């Protein structure tokens, strides 16, 4: 005799869970997207829309003059190791770096990053902390990009520059290993003047226009040293980058090509590095921060007695307390080439002074009545200082709320560059309680996108 079939009945808990899943699918459908997100597919995840901001400009255009324009994205996409749920900030804290994030798994973050890149559809991409190339490169290829990639010694991630292959062709590339470079105005000096062996790099390409073979653009990206107290080292690295991108352009005889320098600079508009880059004089309080960071770390001089444990994870890791002091370091000796403040000021006086696309664009937009939040609205900058119109935040997490990312460009007197559009910065309310965040950003940074014409 056959056993009667049992009728399966869901428990109240299972019924409640099914109801929640159905409601979630309905919400996602209302947002115009599928509830499922495929890492390698073309389906779109429910990512917050960011409006495009046209920027008024006054340049007079002549019918007899050729004009060019390009759209550039810069984004620190946050490497897998740094955002891993298994990551700990160091032996002293044992806290997750992003405790408020709701999408730390790579399968959650990666589709958001890929979608943002596809959605913005920039002509040129400058990406930092790039890893998992086996996943990123097929997406870029499908979207019509060629790419070039470089990383520092023994780094698990690096910098990537991609460009639309129908618009540009690569002429030349150069990697700048900051640890190995000299600094200052003495051309015969063999001293690096470094304070910390960071393994950070600058990376640059010369791209020829496929539309106008007589024209092109120089694109440089970088990810400067992360430590907030090593002010001197960041000044050293960005100065080297400005010097080398100028030399790169001169060696290729393309001084008439515009130059873009975009990336994660790890300094804010009130830091001395930003002031030196944009041509402001140093304030006394800024000089004090430089003085306190003129040191030699044990990574350069192993004989330095270490007085705290050093994090064993990658060098972007470490204590997340922004008020930490410099440890494992000693004062510099004269023969080590650490520049004094007057020497730093003299050096930067010889370097080009780039403009910030967002600082210019947001200023113009606010002058037209668009009340965008800015860095200057939450930080009292002295009157006339550069940087007050940078985005309010470009990196927003539980532990820090900072403006660290920029799209700089070098103007030429005969070819002035205009900012004609920007991707509107995210509001603080969009990023609360902290990135990475589902539907907002797959990274702890937000992307910057600027459209330039010349």
Backbone torsions as a table, in degrees:
resi	resn	phi	psi	omega
1	UNK	NA	129.2	-176.4
2	UNK	-69.8	143.6	177.2
3	UNK	-76.0	129.6	-179.4
4	UNK	-60.3	137.1	178.8
5	UNK	-66.3	138.0	178.8
6	UNK	-85.7	135.9	177.6
7	UNK	-87.3	120.7	-178.3
8	UNK	-79.6	130.4	177.1
9	UNK	-124.9	132.3	179.4
10	UNK	-72.3	143.6	175.6
11	UNK	-73.4	163.0	176.4
12	UNK	-56.7	-36.3	179.1
13	UNK	-66.1	-41.5	179.0
14	UNK	-66.5	-38.0	177.2
15	UNK	-62.9	-40.6	-179.9
16	UNK	-66.1	-40.7	179.3
17	UNK	-64.9	-41.5	178.3
18	UNK	-62.9	-37.7	178.5
19	UNK	-64.6	-41.1	178.2
20	UNK	-64.4	-41.3	179.4
21	UNK	-64.0	-40.0	178.6
22	UNK	-64.1	-41.9	179.9
23	UNK	-64.5	-38.9	179.2
24	UNK	-63.7	-42.8	178.6
25	UNK	-62.5	-38.1	179.5
26	UNK	-66.6	-38.8	178.4
27	UNK	-63.9	-44.0	179.7
28	UNK	-65.2	-36.5	178.2
29	UNK	-64.6	-36.6	178.3
30	UNK	-66.8	-27.0	178.2
31	UNK	-81.2	-0.5	175.8
32	UNK	80.8	29.2	-178.3
33	UNK	-145.1	161.0	177.2
34	UNK	-76.1	149.3	178.8
35	UNK	-72.4	-21.9	178.8
36	UNK	-99.3	142.0	-180.0
37	UNK	-122.3	122.8	179.4
38	UNK	-98.1	129.8	-176.2
39	UNK	-61.9	-38.9	-174.7
40	UNK	-105.1	2.2	-177.0
41	UNK	-93.3	-169.7	-178.2
42	UNK	-108.2	1.3	179.5
43	UNK	-67.0	146.3	-173.3
44	UNK	-97.4	134.8	176.7
45	UNK	-86.6	162.0	-176.6
46	UNK	-75.7	77.3	-176.3
47	UNK	-96.8	135.4	-179.6
48	UNK	-56.2	132.3	179.1
49	UNK	-79.8	137.3	176.7
50	UNK	-117.6	117.6	-175.7
51	UNK	-66.6	151.7	175.1
52	UNK	-85.4	136.8	-174.7
53	UNK	-111.7	101.3	174.9
54	UNK	-66.6	139.4	-177.6
55	UNK	-110.7	125.0	176.8
56	UNK	-67.8	136.6	176.3
57	UNK	-141.2	158.4	-168.3
58	UNK	-115.4	9.9	-176.6
59	UNK	-65.5	133.9	177.9
60	UNK	-84.0	127.0	-178.3
61	UNK	-105.5	133.8	-179.7
62	UNK	-104.3	144.5	178.5
63	UNK	-66.0	-20.7	-177.1
64	UNK	-92.1	0.4	-177.2
65	UNK	-112.6	136.3	177.5
66	UNK	-80.9	134.0	176.8
67	UNK	-121.4	147.6	-177.3
68	UNK	-128.6	155.2	174.0
69	UNK	-148.3	153.7	178.9
70	UNK	-152.3	152.1	179.2
71	UNK	-111.9	127.9	-174.0
72	UNK	-120.9	132.4	173.1
73	UNK	-110.1	137.5	170.6
74	UNK	-125.8	134.6	-175.6
75	UNK	-160.0	127.9	166.0
76	UNK	-85.8	111.0	-171.7
77	UNK	-88.5	2.1	174.2
78	UNK	66.4	103.8	-176.3
79	UNK	-64.4	157.9	-173.9
80	UNK	-59.5	-42.6	-176.9
81	UNK	-60.4	-42.5	-175.0
82	UNK	-66.7	-33.5	-176.3
83	UNK	-99.0	4.6	-178.0
84	UNK	-65.2	138.9	176.2
85	UNK	-60.6	-19.5	180.0
86	UNK	-86.3	-6.7	-178.5
87	UNK	-72.6	140.5	173.0
88	UNK	-123.4	146.0	-171.5
89	UNK	-73.2	-9.9	178.6
90	UNK	144.6	166.0	-174.3
91	UNK	-66.4	-19.4	-176.7
92	UNK	-86.6	-24.7	-174.8
93	UNK	-110.0	-41.7	-177.2
94	UNK	51.4	41.7	175.3
95	UNK	-115.2	147.9	173.3
96	UNK	-67.4	144.6	-177.0
97	UNK	-68.5	-31.0	-178.3
98	UNK	-126.0	67.9	-173.0
99	UNK	-66.3	-21.3	-178.6
100	UNK	-96.2	-0.9	-178.4
101	UNK	-72.6	144.3	177.0
102	UNK	-109.6	12.2	178.7
103	UNK	-150.2	69.2	-180.0
104	UNK	-88.3	-22.5	-178.8
105	UNK	-70.6	143.5	-176.8
106	UNK	-61.0	-33.8	178.5
107	UNK	-67.6	-17.4	175.5
108	UNK	-92.3	-40.2	-174.6
109	UNK	-78.4	-41.9	-171.7
110	UNK	-59.3	-44.8	178.3
111	UNK	-61.7	-34.0	178.4
112	UNK	-66.8	-40.7	178.8
113	UNK	-65.5	-45.8	179.8
114	UNK	-62.8	-41.9	-179.8
115	UNK	-64.2	-42.0	-179.8
116	UNK	-60.5	-42.1	178.9
117	UNK	-63.1	-46.2	179.2
118	UNK	-64.2	-41.9	-175.7
119	UNK	-64.6	-42.8	-177.5
120	UNK	-74.1	-29.3	172.3
121	UNK	51.9	45.5	-179.9
122	UNK	-71.3	157.4	177.2
123	UNK	-75.8	-32.9	-178.2
124	UNK	-134.1	135.0	177.8
125	UNK	-115.1	134.3	170.5
126	UNK	-119.6	106.4	-174.8
127	UNK	-116.1	141.8	178.5
128	UNK	-122.2	160.7	-176.8
129	UNK	56.5	41.7	-177.3
130	UNK	-85.7	126.6	170.1
131	UNK	-137.5	-169.1	-179.3
132	UNK	48.5	50.6	180.0
133	UNK	-60.3	-28.4	-179.1
134	UNK	-64.2	-20.7	176.5
135	UNK	-96.6	-38.6	-175.3
136	UNK	-74.0	-44.1	-171.6
137	UNK	-64.2	-40.8	176.2
138	UNK	-60.4	-37.3	177.2
139	UNK	-64.5	-43.7	179.2
140	UNK	-64.1	-41.7	178.8
141	UNK	-60.8	-44.1	180.0
142	UNK	-65.2	-30.6	179.7
143	UNK	-83.7	0.8	174.6
144	UNK	94.9	18.2	-177.4
145	UNK	-101.9	144.6	157.6
146	UNK	-97.0	163.9	-175.8
147	UNK	-148.1	160.4	169.8
148	UNK	-138.0	142.0	-173.1
149	UNK	-135.9	144.2	176.1
150	UNK	-149.5	154.2	178.0
151	UNK	-145.3	161.6	177.1
152	UNK	-75.0	167.1	-179.1
153	UNK	-56.6	127.2	177.0
154	UNK	61.1	19.4	176.0
155	UNK	-80.0	143.0	177.4
156	UNK	-91.3	-1.4	177.2
157	UNK	-149.7	167.6	-176.0
158	UNK	-157.1	-162.5	-178.5
159	UNK	-107.3	139.9	-178.9
160	UNK	-130.4	132.9	171.8
161	UNK	-115.8	123.8	177.5
162	UNK	-120.0	152.7	-178.1
163	UNK	-149.0	146.7	179.4
164	UNK	-63.8	120.8	-172.3
165	UNK	-68.3	-20.4	176.8
166	UNK	-81.1	-14.1	-178.2
167	UNK	-101.9	-34.3	-171.9
168	UNK	-136.7	155.1	171.1
169	UNK	-131.2	140.7	-178.3
170	UNK	-76.8	132.9	176.6
171	UNK	-98.2	-43.1	-176.9
172	UNK	-160.5	160.4	177.6
173	UNK	-140.0	159.7	176.9
174	UNK	-152.0	136.7	174.2
175	UNK	-108.0	132.2	178.8
176	UNK	-109.5	112.7	175.9
177	UNK	-90.2	103.1	-172.5
178	UNK	-57.9	-36.5	-177.0
179	UNK	-59.9	-26.4	-174.2
180	UNK	-97.6	-4.5	-172.1
181	UNK	-90.6	145.2	170.5
182	UNK	-82.2	170.3	-180.0
183	UNK	-143.2	169.7	177.4
184	UNK	93.7	-174.6	-174.1
185	UNK	-97.1	-4.1	-179.9
186	UNK	-85.1	107.1	-175.3
187	UNK	-68.8	-16.9	-178.1
188	UNK	-97.5	-1.5	-178.2
189	UNK	-68.1	140.0	176.2
190	UNK	-110.2	6.9	-178.4
191	UNK	-89.6	133.3	-180.0
192	UNK	-77.4	-29.0	-178.3
193	UNK	65.2	23.7	-178.1
194	UNK	-80.9	150.1	178.1
195	UNK	-107.7	-14.2	-175.5
196	UNK	-157.3	132.9	176.2
197	UNK	-83.3	101.8	-168.9
198	UNK	-101.4	-22.2	-176.5
199	UNK	66.6	18.3	175.3
200	UNK	-80.1	158.6	-177.7
201	UNK	-135.3	161.3	162.1
202	UNK	-113.0	149.2	-175.7
203	UNK	-139.6	132.9	-176.0
204	UNK	-141.2	148.5	177.4
205	UNK	-129.2	147.5	165.8
206	UNK	-103.7	120.3	-176.5
207	UNK	-113.9	122.7	176.9
208	UNK	-87.1	138.6	178.2
209	UNK	-72.1	131.0	174.3
210	UNK	-81.0	-16.1	179.0
211	UNK	-84.0	-41.3	179.3
212	UNK	-130.5	96.3	-174.8
213	UNK	-59.3	-17.8	178.8
214	UNK	-81.7	-6.6	-173.5
215	UNK	-121.9	168.0	178.4
216	UNK	-175.7	-168.0	-177.6
217	UNK	-151.6	142.7	173.7
218	UNK	-100.1	129.2	-177.5
219	UNK	-124.4	126.2	177.5
220	UNK	-125.6	142.9	174.1
221	UNK	-134.8	160.6	-178.6
222	UNK	-159.5	162.8	171.1
223	UNK	-135.2	101.7	-175.6
224	UNK	-77.3	168.1	-177.5
225	UNK	-55.1	137.7	-171.0
226	UNK	-79.8	-28.7	-166.8
227	UNK	-63.5	122.0	-175.2
228	UNK	-65.8	-20.0	-178.0
229	UNK	-90.8	-13.9	-178.4
230	UNK	-88.6	64.6	-178.3
231	UNK	-61.9	-46.1	-178.5
232	UNK	-57.5	-44.9	-176.7
233	UNK	-64.5	-36.8	177.8
234	UNK	-67.5	-39.4	175.5
235	UNK	-60.6	-45.0	178.9
236	UNK	-58.7	-47.4	-175.9
237	UNK	-66.9	-43.8	-178.2
238	UNK	-70.7	-31.9	174.9
239	UNK	-64.5	-42.1	176.8
240	UNK	-61.4	-42.3	-179.8
241	UNK	-61.0	-46.0	179.0
242	UNK	-62.2	-42.0	179.2
243	UNK	-63.8	-45.1	-174.0
244	UNK	-73.5	-33.9	178.5
245	UNK	-68.9	-32.8	175.4
246	UNK	-67.1	-44.6	178.5
247	UNK	-64.0	-39.7	178.6
248	UNK	-58.6	-45.2	-179.4
249	UNK	-66.6	-41.0	-179.2
250	UNK	-67.7	-41.3	-178.7
251	UNK	-63.7	-30.3	-179.9
252	UNK	-92.0	0.1	-178.7
253	UNK	55.9	46.8	178.5
254	UNK	-126.0	41.4	-179.4
255	UNK	-64.2	-16.6	179.1
256	UNK	-90.7	4.6	176.4
257	UNK	-91.1	136.1	174.6
258	UNK	-61.8	155.9	-178.6
259	UNK	-126.9	129.7	176.5
260	UNK	-110.7	133.2	177.1
261	UNK	-128.3	105.2	-172.4
262	UNK	-131.2	145.9	177.5
263	UNK	165.0	-166.6	175.9
264	UNK	-98.8	103.8	-175.0
265	UNK	-91.1	-9.7	177.1
266	UNK	55.2	27.8	168.0
267	UNK	-135.9	153.0	-177.5
268	UNK	-97.3	169.0	179.6
269	UNK	-64.6	-14.1	177.0
270	UNK	-96.5	-0.3	178.1
271	UNK	-79.5	152.0	-179.7
272	UNK	-61.4	-30.1	179.7
273	UNK	-62.5	-42.5	178.6
274	UNK	-63.3	-42.5	179.9
275	UNK	-62.6	-44.1	179.7
276	UNK	-64.7	-41.4	-179.4
277	UNK	-63.1	-43.1	-173.1
278	UNK	-92.4	0.2	173.0
279	UNK	95.5	7.0	174.8
280	UNK	-77.5	150.6	173.5
281	UNK	-74.2	154.7	179.9
282	UNK	-77.7	136.2	173.5
283	UNK	-83.0	160.3	-178.7
284	UNK	-61.0	-38.6	179.9
285	UNK	-67.2	-32.1	176.7
286	UNK	-69.9	-38.6	177.7
287	UNK	-62.3	-35.5	179.1
288	UNK	-63.8	-39.8	179.9
289	UNK	-69.3	-32.8	176.0
290	UNK	-66.5	-46.2	-178.2
291	UNK	-57.3	-44.2	-177.7
292	UNK	-70.4	-16.5	-178.9
293	UNK	-103.3	4.3	175.4
294	UNK	-80.7	84.9	-174.8
295	UNK	-136.6	173.2	171.8
296	UNK	-122.5	117.0	-176.9
297	UNK	-82.7	160.4	-179.6
298	UNK	-64.7	-17.8	175.9
299	UNK	-67.5	-21.9	175.9
300	UNK	-98.0	-42.2	178.7
301	UNK	-118.5	95.0	-177.6
302	UNK	-61.3	-14.6	-179.6
303	UNK	-75.4	-11.2	177.8
304	UNK	-64.6	129.5	-179.8
305	UNK	-73.4	122.9	179.1
306	UNK	-79.8	136.5	-177.5
307	UNK	-116.1	3.8	170.3
308	UNK	-147.3	157.0	175.8
309	UNK	-63.5	149.2	177.2
310	UNK	-104.7	132.6	-178.6
311	UNK	-56.7	138.7	-175.6
312	UNK	-88.0	-8.8	-178.9
313	UNK	-84.7	-174.8	-178.2
314	UNK	-57.8	162.5	-171.4
315	UNK	-73.0	-10.9	171.3
316	UNK	-76.0	-13.3	178.0
317	UNK	-81.0	-172.7	178.4
318	UNK	129.5	-177.5	178.9
319	UNK	-58.6	130.2	-176.8
320	UNK	-90.2	0.4	178.0
321	UNK	-72.0	115.3	-175.9
322	UNK	-69.9	-10.8	-177.8
323	UNK	-99.1	12.9	-177.4
324	UNK	-66.9	156.9	179.6
325	UNK	-100.4	165.6	176.8
326	UNK	-72.5	131.6	178.6
327	UNK	-127.9	170.5	177.5
328	UNK	56.6	41.6	-176.5
329	UNK	-147.1	163.5	178.7
330	UNK	-135.0	165.5	175.2
331	UNK	-63.8	151.4	-178.8
332	UNK	-77.3	157.7	173.4
333	UNK	-103.5	151.6	-176.4
334	UNK	-55.3	-35.4	-175.3
335	UNK	-77.7	-0.4	-176.8
336	UNK	-92.5	-7.1	172.6
337	UNK	81.8	11.7	175.7
338	UNK	-67.5	120.1	-174.3
339	UNK	-71.6	146.5	171.2
340	UNK	-80.4	169.6	179.3
341	UNK	-62.2	-45.6	175.7
342	UNK	-58.5	-37.0	178.1
343	UNK	-67.7	-37.6	176.5
344	UNK	-63.4	-46.3	-179.6
345	UNK	-62.4	-40.3	178.6
346	UNK	-64.5	-41.8	179.8
347	UNK	-61.6	-48.8	-177.3
348	UNK	-68.8	-22.4	176.6
349	UNK	-67.3	-19.1	179.5
350	UNK	-93.7	-6.1	-174.8
351	UNK	-98.4	155.1	178.1
352	UNK	-66.3	155.5	-178.1
353	UNK	-112.4	99.5	-179.2
354	UNK	-74.7	161.0	174.9
355	UNK	-105.7	151.1	176.8
356	UNK	-95.8	124.4	-178.7
357	UNK	-61.5	-42.0	-178.5
358	UNK	-72.7	-38.6	179.0
359	UNK	-61.9	-41.2	178.5
360	UNK	-71.6	-47.1	-174.8
361	UNK	-66.8	-44.4	179.6
362	UNK	-66.8	-37.5	176.6
363	UNK	-59.4	-46.9	180.0
364	UNK	-63.7	-38.8	179.9
365	UNK	-67.3	-40.4	178.1
366	UNK	-67.2	-35.4	176.6
367	UNK	-62.8	-25.7	179.1
368	UNK	-90.3	5.2	175.2
369	UNK	102.3	3.8	179.2
370	UNK	-88.1	110.2	-172.8
371	UNK	-85.8	72.1	179.3
372	UNK	-80.5	142.8	173.3
373	UNK	-67.3	142.9	-176.0
374	UNK	-134.2	165.4	174.4
375	UNK	-60.4	-41.8	-177.8
376	UNK	-66.6	-22.7	179.8
377	UNK	-71.1	-23.2	180.0
378	UNK	-111.9	-1.6	177.9
379	UNK	-135.6	126.7	-177.7
380	UNK	-79.6	98.4	174.4
381	UNK	-90.2	139.4	175.4
382	UNK	-56.3	148.4	-177.9
383	UNK	-56.1	135.1	177.0
384	UNK	86.7	-2.2	-179.5
385	UNK	-81.5	147.5	176.2
386	UNK	-73.9	150.9	171.5
387	UNK	106.6	-9.5	-175.7
388	UNK	-66.8	-22.9	-178.5
389	UNK	-102.2	15.8	170.4
390	UNK	-67.4	161.6	177.6
391	UNK	-54.5	149.3	-179.6
392	UNK	-57.6	-44.3	177.2
393	UNK	-145.3	145.1	167.8
394	UNK	-121.2	-8.5	173.8
395	UNK	-142.1	124.4	-171.5
396	UNK	-139.4	108.7	-179.5
397	UNK	-134.6	-177.5	178.1
398	UNK	-60.2	-37.3	-172.5
399	UNK	-95.3	-21.8	-179.5
400	UNK	-147.8	147.5	174.6
401	UNK	-130.0	100.3	-166.8
402	UNK	-138.5	160.6	169.1
403	UNK	-110.6	111.6	-171.3
404	UNK	-129.5	-13.5	-170.8
405	UNK	-112.7	142.7	-176.1
406	UNK	-146.6	152.3	166.5
407	UNK	-114.3	101.5	177.9
408	UNK	-95.1	155.5	171.6
409	UNK	-142.7	149.2	177.8
410	UNK	-100.9	118.6	179.2
411	UNK	-79.2	156.4	169.4
412	UNK	-120.4	136.5	-176.0
413	UNK	-53.4	-38.5	-177.4
414	UNK	-86.1	-7.2	-179.4
415	UNK	-139.3	71.0	-179.6
416	UNK	-64.7	142.7	-178.7
417	UNK	-100.5	135.3	175.5
418	UNK	-111.1	142.1	172.0
419	UNK	-90.4	115.5	-175.5
420	UNK	-108.7	-7.4	177.3
421	UNK	-170.3	151.4	178.6
422	UNK	-138.7	149.7	166.1
423	UNK	-76.3	123.0	-175.5
424	UNK	-58.9	130.4	178.1
425	UNK	-62.3	148.5	175.2
426	UNK	-68.0	147.2	174.6
427	UNK	-82.3	157.6	179.1
428	UNK	-58.2	-38.5	-179.2
429	UNK	-63.6	-28.3	177.7
430	UNK	-69.3	-30.7	-172.4
431	UNK	-98.7	-5.8	180.0
432	UNK	-75.9	136.8	9.9
433	UNK	-89.7	-1.4	178.4
434	UNK	155.0	139.4	177.9
435	UNK	-81.2	158.3	-5.8
436	UNK	-64.0	149.1	-173.4
437	UNK	-145.2	130.4	177.7
438	UNK	-55.1	141.7	178.0
439	UNK	70.6	-0.2	-176.9
440	UNK	-122.7	-60.6	-178.7
441	UNK	-158.6	135.6	176.0
442	UNK	-83.0	1.6	179.6
443	UNK	-123.4	166.8	173.1
444	UNK	-80.5	-5.9	174.4
445	UNK	-110.5	156.7	170.0
446	UNK	-98.4	152.7	179.8
447	UNK	-83.0	149.6	172.3
448	UNK	-109.8	138.3	176.1
449	UNK	-137.2	126.6	179.6
450	UNK	-131.7	140.0	173.9
451	UNK	-107.1	125.9	-176.1
452	UNK	-118.9	149.6	174.4
453	UNK	-134.5	152.5	179.1
454	UNK	-153.3	NA	NA
